[in-house]
């Protein structure tokens, strides 16, 4: 899977990866990140590996590190930091779970095109939570890597991307009041529209909050800063940094009734992920706002993180709702005979196929029908040269069915923002995810895929039991 955009000259990229099961990997299998000719991977024997062959050379370079207590079906965090050392040389630093594996210094100038891909060789791997951050400084860019740093985004009143478990409840006290003691306050704020308000009374042992996992660069400096105020003068508190998962740093501070900015400089990170925040244990109220972690020796002017635009992109493409009639059939259609099916099925207009917000250029036709038991979907995908289409027929739920050519169908019967996902490869191989992207879900459904030389297309037909679709969400469907 290749990232559609080029990498910036200086960046950090991070992704979680796991091998689902030992039987899914052949001997010598590996998976991870590739940037141009440099590989940042984990082998199926639990070795983190960074092999690369510089163009013009005949021997591979690189480094390897045996991961402690490596297991299958466990996520590992792979991170690559790219830095431009001079006009002709670039350095890539590779770490896994905060432990540095190695660094590659290679001949690449600042204008060299960098292409990133996620891949698996000789087996399957799952990837999740990919992040990419531009480390280049420009007039409009932000050095801040704290997501939701001014508490503008919440879920059920709690700011997202923050670790609220840093507060410790006192057993036997009022738990509901304890929950109410952490809230968003729009009347007191320093930077944006609101701040975080934390009350400490006899329901807590300690109060505070920390960012969620925030990436830093091992052996490089960083600084954490935060604006704080209290409801009383000379209020004791402390800044905290947890370099995950075995390095704790603390700095004692004193708050006043006015907003103040506090900094916590670290000369060299010992781990690749941190959680930064503050804590206090005296009865009283503290407001927090404008958190910032940046790769520098001293704090610069607070700016909302560029990551917020990625995490909280609220701009929605306005596409019209598609309404069509699925014809009612007297008897089941012949699976695989799309021409016959199309004569009796309802047609989904070509105007309703999109690539992003624009009408799709590739021609596609789709048809829908049902009987008393099943929903039938037929899709004809036109291709320039059917003879060049490779036929892949992998086992059920094998992720290789997401090959160069495949059909993906997303169904949301309840219109609740969730969906079923059905995937069919060119050879009829199938994958499915349950409602709400349940990877463990499996169901009985049929699919046929055929190369059609006459129409110059790949024809897909799917047979989906209505009971399968409705039984999973029967309590949610209006």
Helices and strands as residue ranges (DSSP letters): E 11-18, G 22-24, E 25-35, E 38-43, E 47-52, E 61-66, E 76-84, E 89-96, E 99-107, E 116-123, E 126-134, E 154-155, E 158-159, E 162-163, G 164-166, E 168-169, H 175-180, E 182-185, E 195-200, E 204-211, E 214-215, E 222-230, E 235-243, E 247-255, E 260-266, E 273-280, E 284-294, H 307-311, E 327-328, H 338-344, E 346-348, G 350-352, E 354-355, E 358-359, E 364-370, E 374-382, G 386-388, G 399-401, E 406-411, E 420-425, E 430-433, E 446-452, E 457-465, H 466-472
